[in-house]
Amino acid sequence: MTSRNPADLLAEDRRHLIHPLHHPSDTQDPVVFVEGKGAILKSIDGKEYIDSLSCLWNVNAGHGRAELAEAAAEQMSRMAYATNYAGATNPPAIELAARLVKISYPSMSGVYFTTSGAEANEAAFKTARYFWKVQGKPNKVKFISRIHAYHGVSMATMTATGMPIFSKMFAPGMPNIVHVPAPYPYRPPAGDAHNGDAGLQAAEALEQAILREGPDTVAAFIAEPVMGAGGVIPPPPSYFPRVREICDRHEVLFIADEVITGFGRTGRWFALGHWGVQPDMVAFAKGVTSAYLPLGGIIVNSRIHGTIVEAPLDMRYMHAATYSGHATCCAVGVRNLEIIEKEGLVERAGVLGKRLLTGLETLRDLPCVGDVRGMGLMCGVELVEDRKTKAPAVGLGGKVLREARKRQLFGRIRAGVKTGESPIGDTICIAPPLVTTEEQIERIVSIYRESITAAMAA
């Protein structure tokens, strides 16, 4: 634990450190975390907080894992890093790639490593364009994403992210990226073309967009199996099977953004298995190392992989990054997957997730709770001003988080939107580490009940 004076540290923070999503109003009284164990984070002043979002959906195996620190130290002591460009390789990258292919979808074949989820999605976009160019279809360059989606905030992924707040001050975005409605059962689109099935309605919107843009111009559709930062929105069971049919029919690749949903979060290694669907590419990050070191990547099916390895020399796959296949990051990834498998954390997430969702359902008696939803250890509580009209509550979520922090629980919300084509209320996002105890699950529910009640009273 640092011996620095907390006040001096915070003053230095305000002078020099630019935070993600930065505004000075949010940096006046931050929590200075210095230690973690399991689902608990300890601050510099000795307080212990329940980590109700695995920090940023990523500390799957929990804090304080000495085994992961040891894996990093052991690899670093031998060789921390060497280039993984063509013509060189290293054992941890080879082993992790083989394991990822094995635990993902049966159609998967090859892995390209990045250092983050946004970079993984960028790689997926470039790989989709590459694939179609090699196939002799160079006009297939467009991408379709969804409203409420979060795919990162680099330039292309920011454009694909369907939350305007992230692009407002960085516009214009990249061309050739369009958005369609998400399957959002709590706020379905007008009309009843599919007997109220929000999944089929959203799938039809995808097909209409492909036809409108021209199938010969669309490279890929990208979707999170369960929308995460956009408000934890699981799809109806009808959605992804129909999406797969549509993509096949129009020769559009399907990219599954499993940056959040991968590595056990929903009760499966990867989430599309809940609906018996296989994508063409998987973008992954976060839980692959349980956040102990930055690592991400894409897993591609045999068709795309074959295109890369069989391409003529003048059409070689010229995508690259200095830290692709970083030996130490991959060594931690290998050890992390061993922990998840050995301790049955994938299955545990399914069991604990049901307990968490059942507990959160009891919050429906609070007048501002509009919807409770989730899958595995990934849940959301949407707040409204009026349950009958579903008018979004905007601003209440921040008050709830402040009350939760007083009760030593740390979390995040998806900020609500009142206007525009797809409103949403402030949504409390809950995704604790897969090692969270049953008692801590009950405490999370209890604290959020107290915090919502106190926020309404204020």
Secondary structure, DSSP 8 states (H G I E B T S, - for coil): ---S-HHHHHHHHHHH---TT--GGGSSS---EEEEEBTEEEETTS-EEEETTHHHHT-TT-B--HHHHHHHHHHHHHHS----STT---HHHHHHHHHHHHHS-TTEEEEEEESSHHHHHHHHHHHHHHHHHHTT-TT--EEEEETT----SSHHHHHHS--GGGTTTT-S--SSEEEE----TTS--SS-TTTT-HHHHHHHHHHHHHHHH-GGGEEEEEE-SSB-TTT-B---TTHHHHHHHHHHHTT-EEEEE-TTTTTTTTSSSSGGGGGT---SEEEE-GGGTTTSS--EEEEEEHHHHHHHHHS-GGG------TTTT-HHHHHHHHHHHHHHHHTTHHHHHHHHHHHHHHHHHGGGGSTTEEEEEESSS-EEEEEEEETTTTEE--SHHHHHHHHHHHTTEE-EEE--B-SSSS-B--EEEE---TT--HHHHHHHHHHHHHHHHHHHH-
